[in-house]
Amino acid sequence: MKRIWTTLTAALVLMACENKDPQDPTAGVNTTSSGEDSEGDSETTTTQPSDPPATSDPPATTGETETETSGDTGDTTCNFLGCETTGGTGIAPECDNWTQDCPDGQKCSAYADDGGTSWNNLKCVPVEENGGAPGDPCTVEGNGVSGVDSCGKGTMCWNVDPDTGQGTCVGLCTGSPDATNCADPQTTCVIANEGVLNLCLPSCDPLLQNCMGNDLCLPNPDDEGFVCVLDASGETGVAFDPCEYANACDKGLVCQDPGFATECDPAALGCCLPYCDITEPDCPGAGQECIQWYDPGTSPPGLENLGLCGIPMG
């Protein structure tokens, strides 16, 4: 089976994640669009590579991303958005982001109810009559996790630049958490932050890293395959750097259990490690091998050769 880290952070929010599994590389993703101001932290689950050999338990994480992953290499409780707890203030959600049951002229929108940078609740907000459709540019009011933006009903402003307040509208998943659907077949439903986020994000190939701009290709925690998530690595995120979110590593790398490389800090929550092609393995760490992401016969079409550079743990 695949393994994943499942956290997204405010730009998708999660702050600290615990990763262990090569299959759970997306655990703990900090999705704050390019900055902490646009604090749109969302937590998401991500897919993981096939289970590598069992490993020692990963470091405990503080993230409470919605998705929890497990695998031969370890289990994680983070998702795309991150590992930050999203308990919030205890305010009950005002609406349902799947049915969009707000009054006319309003939409059900994810926001941070505690002044933080992670989406942890839902509320009804005014929606513009001719609001943006998926792919359209958008702006937010206040910050990336305010919940108020210029996108139409069934969409939200994503990947918000903290300096300009501008982002891009993405569609919300339709259906239900158990039977998701995205209108665009090139996107995949990502459910994060304990269900507060239900986003249709572009699908991608982790070996090609074929996402637009600087977005990263990370595992989808609640679904097979990989999706494009914003890069929250900043000036860090090179191979063997410590990481707390799935998206805290540079392109081509994923936040995983530090036990997969002697070059990693064993006390860190996670460590940036590269994906690899099992047919042409090229790993930078001492004693590392290209560990197949998926168990034989379980990989989605096109991902049969996907692997993670790591020291086999078994």
SULJOFEN-V678795 format. One record per pair of residues at least 12 apart in sequence whose C-alpha atoms are under 8 Angstrom apart, sorted by the first residue. I is the first residue (numbers start at 0). J is the second residue. Records with the same first field share a line. If there is no record, write none. Layout:
# SULJOFEN-V678795
I: J ; J
This chain:
# SULJOFEN-V678795
0: 22 ; 47 ; 48 ; 49 ; 50 ; 70 ; 293 ; 294 ; 297 ; 298
1: 22 ; 23 ; 46 ; 47 ; 48 ; 49 ; 50 ; 70 ; 223 ; 292 ; 293 ; 294 ; 298
2: 20 ; 21 ; 22 ; 23 ; 24 ; 46 ; 47 ; 48 ; 49 ; 50 ; 68 ; 69 ; 70 ; 292 ; 293
3: 20 ; 21 ; 22 ; 23 ; 24 ; 25 ; 26 ; 44 ; 45 ; 46 ; 47 ; 48 ; 67 ; 68 ; 69 ; 70 ; 75 ; 78 ; 218 ; 219 ; 220
4: 17 ; 18 ; 19 ; 20 ; 22 ; 23 ; 24 ; 25 ; 26 ; 27 ; 28 ; 44 ; 45 ; 46 ; 47 ; 66 ; 67 ; 68 ; 74 ; 75 ; 76 ; 77 ; 78 ; 79 ; 218 ; 220 ; 245
5: 23 ; 24 ; 25 ; 26 ; 27 ; 28 ; 42 ; 43 ; 44 ; 45 ; 46 ; 64 ; 65 ; 66 ; 67 ; 68 ; 75 ; 76 ; 77 ; 78 ; 79 ; 80 ; 81 ; 191 ; 219 ; 220 ; 245
6: 25 ; 26 ; 27 ; 28 ; 29 ; 41 ; 42 ; 43 ; 44 ; 45 ; 62 ; 63 ; 64 ; 65 ; 66 ; 76 ; 77 ; 78 ; 79 ; 80 ; 81 ; 82 ; 191 ; 192 ; 244 ; 245
7: 26 ; 27 ; 28 ; 29 ; 30 ; 40 ; 41 ; 42 ; 43 ; 44 ; 64 ; 77 ; 78 ; 79 ; 80 ; 81 ; 82 ; 191 ; 192 ; 244 ; 245 ; 246
8: 27 ; 28 ; 29 ; 30 ; 31 ; 38 ; 39 ; 40 ; 41 ; 42 ; 43 ; 79 ; 80 ; 81 ; 82 ; 83 ; 116 ; 117 ; 118
9: 29 ; 30 ; 31 ; 32 ; 35 ; 37 ; 38 ; 39 ; 40 ; 41 ; 42 ; 80 ; 116 ; 117 ; 118 ; 143 ; 144
10: 29 ; 30 ; 31 ; 32 ; 33 ; 34 ; 35 ; 37 ; 38 ; 39 ; 40 ; 41 ; 80 ; 116 ; 117 ; 143 ; 144 ; 157 ; 158 ; 159 ; 229
11: 28 ; 29 ; 30 ; 31 ; 32 ; 38 ; 39 ; 40 ; 41 ; 42 ; 43 ; 79 ; 80 ; 81 ; 117 ; 118
12: 28 ; 29 ; 30 ; 31 ; 38 ; 39 ; 40 ; 41 ; 42 ; 80 ; 81 ; 82 ; 83 ; 116 ; 117 ; 118
13: 27 ; 28 ; 29 ; 30 ; 40 ; 41 ; 42 ; 62 ; 63 ; 64 ; 77 ; 78 ; 79 ; 80 ; 81 ; 82 ; 83 ; 84 ; 117 ; 244
14: 27 ; 28 ; 29 ; 61 ; 62 ; 80 ; 81 ; 82 ; 83 ; 243 ; 244
15: 27 ; 60 ; 61 ; 62 ; 77 ; 81 ; 82 ; 83 ; 243 ; 244 ; 268
16: 28 ; 59 ; 60 ; 61 ; 62 ; 63 ; 64 ; 75 ; 76 ; 77 ; 78 ; 81 ; 82 ; 83 ; 243 ; 244 ; 245 ; 268 ; 269
17: 57 ; 58 ; 59 ; 60 ; 61 ; 62 ; 74 ; 75 ; 76 ; 77 ; 82 ; 243 ; 256 ; 268 ; 269
18: 57 ; 58 ; 60 ; 73 ; 74 ; 75 ; 76 ; 77 ; 254 ; 255 ; 256 ; 268 ; 269
19: 54 ; 56 ; 57 ; 58 ; 69 ; 70 ; 72 ; 73 ; 74 ; 75 ; 255 ; 256 ; 257 ; 269
20: 47 ; 48 ; 50 ; 51 ; 68 ; 69 ; 70 ; 71 ; 72 ; 73 ; 74 ; 75 ; 255 ; 256
21: 47 ; 48 ; 49 ; 50 ; 51 ; 70 ; 72 ; 73 ; 255 ; 256 ; 292 ; 307
22: 46 ; 47 ; 48 ; 49 ; 50 ; 51 ; 68 ; 69 ; 70 ; 72 ; 218 ; 292 ; 293
23: 45 ; 46 ; 47 ; 48 ; 68 ; 69 ; 70 ; 74 ; 75 ; 218 ; 220 ; 255
24: 45 ; 46 ; 47 ; 48 ; 217 ; 218 ; 245 ; 253 ; 254 ; 255
25: 44 ; 45 ; 46 ; 47 ; 77 ; 78 ; 79 ; 217 ; 218 ; 219 ; 220 ; 244 ; 245 ; 246 ; 253 ; 254
26: 43 ; 44 ; 45 ; 66 ; 67 ; 68 ; 75 ; 76 ; 77 ; 78 ; 79 ; 81 ; 82 ; 220 ; 244 ; 245 ; 254 ; 255
27: 42 ; 43 ; 62 ; 64 ; 76 ; 77 ; 78 ; 79 ; 80 ; 81 ; 82 ; 243 ; 244 ; 245 ; 246 ; 254
28: 42 ; 43 ; 77 ; 78 ; 79 ; 80 ; 81 ; 82 ; 231 ; 243 ; 244 ; 245 ; 246 ; 247
29: 41 ; 42 ; 79 ; 80 ; 81 ; 230 ; 231 ; 244 ; 245 ; 246 ; 247
30: 42 ; 79 ; 80 ; 81 ; 158 ; 228 ; 229 ; 230 ; 231 ; 246
31: 80 ; 116 ; 143 ; 158 ; 159 ; 229 ; 231
32: 143 ; 157 ; 158 ; 159 ; 160 ; 161 ; 229 ; 230 ; 231
33: 158 ; 159 ; 160 ; 161 ; 229 ; 230 ; 231
34: 159 ; 160 ; 161 ; 162 ; 231
35: 116 ; 161
36: 116 ; 142 ; 143 ; 161 ; 162
37: 116 ; 142 ; 143 ; 144 ; 159 ; 160 ; 161 ; 162 ; 164
38: 115 ; 116 ; 117 ; 142 ; 143 ; 144 ; 161
39: 110 ; 116 ; 117 ; 118 ; 142 ; 143 ; 144 ; 157 ; 158 ; 159
40: 80 ; 81 ; 116 ; 117 ; 118 ; 144
41: 79 ; 80 ; 81 ; 117 ; 118 ; 119 ; 191 ; 192 ; 196
42: 63 ; 64 ; 65 ; 66 ; 77 ; 78 ; 79 ; 80 ; 81 ; 82 ; 117 ; 118 ; 190 ; 191 ; 192 ; 193 ; 196
43: 64 ; 65 ; 66 ; 77 ; 78 ; 79 ; 80 ; 81 ; 189 ; 190 ; 191 ; 192 ; 196 ; 219 ; 220
44: 64 ; 65 ; 66 ; 67 ; 77 ; 78 ; 79 ; 80 ; 189 ; 190 ; 191 ; 218 ; 219 ; 220 ; 221
45: 66 ; 78 ; 79 ; 189 ; 217 ; 218 ; 219 ; 220 ; 221 ; 222 ; 225
46: 217 ; 218 ; 219 ; 220 ; 221 ; 222 ; 223 ; 224 ; 225
47: 68 ; 218 ; 219 ; 220 ; 292 ; 293
48: 291 ; 292 ; 293 ; 294 ; 305 ; 306 ; 307
49: 70 ; 291 ; 292 ; 293 ; 294 ; 295 ; 297 ; 298
50: 70 ; 71 ; 72 ; 291 ; 292 ; 293 ; 294
51: 70 ; 71 ; 72 ; 290 ; 291 ; 292 ; 311 ; 312
52: 71 ; 72 ; 311 ; 312 ; 313
53: 70 ; 71 ; 72 ; 73 ; 312 ; 313
54: 71 ; 72 ; 73 ; 258 ; 312 ; 313
55: 72 ; 73 ; 258 ; 312
56: 73 ; 74
57: 73 ; 74 ; 75 ; 256 ; 268
58: 256 ; 266 ; 267 ; 268 ; 269
59: 268
60: 75 ; 76 ; 77 ; 82 ; 268
61: 82 ; 83 ; 84
62: 76 ; 77 ; 81 ; 82 ; 83 ; 84
63: 76 ; 77 ; 78 ; 81 ; 82 ; 83 ; 84 ; 85 ; 192
64: 76 ; 77 ; 78 ; 79 ; 80 ; 81 ; 82 ; 83 ; 84 ; 85 ; 191 ; 192 ; 193
65: 77 ; 78 ; 190 ; 191 ; 192 ; 193 ; 194
66: 78 ; 191 ; 193 ; 220 ; 221
67: 220
68: 220
72: 256 ; 312
73: 256
77: 244 ; 245
78: 191 ; 192 ; 220 ; 244 ; 245
79: 191 ; 217 ; 219 ; 220 ; 228 ; 244 ; 245 ; 246
80: 191 ; 192 ; 244 ; 245 ; 246
81: 243 ; 244 ; 245
82: 243 ; 244
83: 117
85: 117 ; 118 ; 119 ; 192 ; 193
86: 119
87: 111 ; 112 ; 113 ; 119 ; 120
88: 112 ; 113
90: 112 ; 120
91: 120
92: 120 ; 121 ; 122
93: 107 ; 121 ; 122 ; 123
94: 107 ; 121 ; 122 ; 123
95: 107 ; 121
96: 108 ; 109 ; 121 ; 195 ; 197
97: 171 ; 172 ; 173 ; 174 ; 175
98: 173
99: 152 ; 153
101: 123
104: 125 ; 126 ; 127 ; 128
105: 123 ; 124 ; 125 ; 126 ; 152
106: 123 ; 124 ; 125 ; 126 ; 152 ; 153
107: 121 ; 122 ; 123 ; 124 ; 152 ; 153
108: 121 ; 122 ; 123 ; 124 ; 146 ; 147 ; 155
109: 121 ; 122 ; 144 ; 145 ; 146 ; 195 ; 196
110: 122 ; 144 ; 145 ; 146
111: 144 ; 145 ; 146
116: 144
117: 144
118: 144 ; 192 ; 195 ; 196
119: 192 ; 193 ; 195
120: 195
121: 195
122: 146
124: 146 ; 147
125: 147
126: 148 ; 149 ; 150 ; 151 ; 152
127: 149 ; 150 ; 151
128: 151
129: 151
130: 149 ; 150 ; 151 ; 152
131: 149 ; 150 ; 151 ; 154 ; 168
132: 150 ; 151 ; 154 ; 168 ; 169 ; 170
133: 154 ; 167 ; 168 ; 169 ; 170
134: 167 ; 168 ; 169
135: 167 ; 168
136: 165 ; 166 ; 167 ; 168
137: 149 ; 150 ; 156 ; 165 ; 166 ; 167 ; 168
138: 150 ; 156 ; 159 ; 164 ; 165 ; 166
139: 156 ; 159 ; 164 ; 165 ; 166
140: 164
141: 164
142: 161 ; 164
143: 156 ; 157 ; 159 ; 161 ; 164
150: 168
153: 170 ; 171
154: 168 ; 169 ; 170 ; 171
155: 168 ; 169 ; 170 ; 171
156: 168 ; 169
157: 169
158: 229
169: 198 ; 199 ; 200
170: 198 ; 199 ; 200
171: 188 ; 197 ; 198 ; 199
172: 188 ; 189 ; 197 ; 198 ; 199
176: 190
181: 199
183: 199
185: 201 ; 202
186: 199 ; 200 ; 201 ; 202 ; 226
187: 199 ; 200 ; 201 ; 202 ; 222 ; 226
188: 200 ; 222
189: 219 ; 220 ; 221 ; 222
190: 221
200: 226 ; 227 ; 228
201: 226 ; 227
202: 224 ; 225 ; 226 ; 227
203: 216 ; 224 ; 225 ; 226 ; 227
204: 216 ; 225 ; 302
205: 217 ; 225 ; 251 ; 274 ; 305
206: 251 ; 274 ; 275 ; 276 ; 305
208: 250 ; 251
210: 227
213: 229 ; 230 ; 250
214: 227 ; 228 ; 229 ; 230 ; 250
215: 227 ; 228 ; 229 ; 230 ; 246 ; 249 ; 250 ; 251
216: 228 ; 250 ; 251
217: 245 ; 246 ; 253
223: 299
224: 299
228: 246
229: 246
230: 246 ; 247 ; 248 ; 249 ; 250
231: 246 ; 247 ; 248
232: 246 ; 247 ; 248 ; 249
233: 247
235: 247 ; 248 ; 249
236: 248 ; 249 ; 271
237: 249 ; 252 ; 271
238: 252 ; 270 ; 271 ; 272 ; 273
239: 260 ; 262 ; 263 ; 264 ; 270 ; 271 ; 272
240: 263 ; 270 ; 271
241: 263 ; 264 ; 267 ; 268 ; 269 ; 270 ; 271
242: 254 ; 267 ; 268 ; 269 ; 270 ; 271
243: 268 ; 269
244: 269
247: 271
248: 271
251: 273 ; 274
252: 271 ; 272 ; 273 ; 274
253: 270 ; 271 ; 272 ; 273 ; 274
254: 269 ; 270 ; 271 ; 272
255: 269 ; 270 ; 271 ; 272
256: 268 ; 269 ; 270
257: 269 ; 270
258: 310
259: 287 ; 308 ; 309 ; 310 ; 311 ; 312
260: 284 ; 285 ; 286 ; 287 ; 309 ; 310
261: 284 ; 285
262: 284 ; 285
272: 307 ; 308 ; 309
273: 307 ; 308
274: 305 ; 306 ; 307 ; 308
275: 289 ; 305 ; 306 ; 307 ; 308
276: 289 ; 304 ; 305 ; 306
277: 289 ; 290 ; 291 ; 304 ; 305 ; 306
278: 304
282: 308 ; 309
283: 308
284: 308 ; 309
286: 309 ; 310
287: 308 ; 309 ; 310 ; 311
288: 307 ; 308 ; 309 ; 310 ; 311
289: 306 ; 307 ; 308 ; 309
290: 306 ; 307 ; 308 ; 309 ; 311
291: 304 ; 305 ; 306 ; 307
292: 305 ; 306 ; 307
293: 305 ; 306
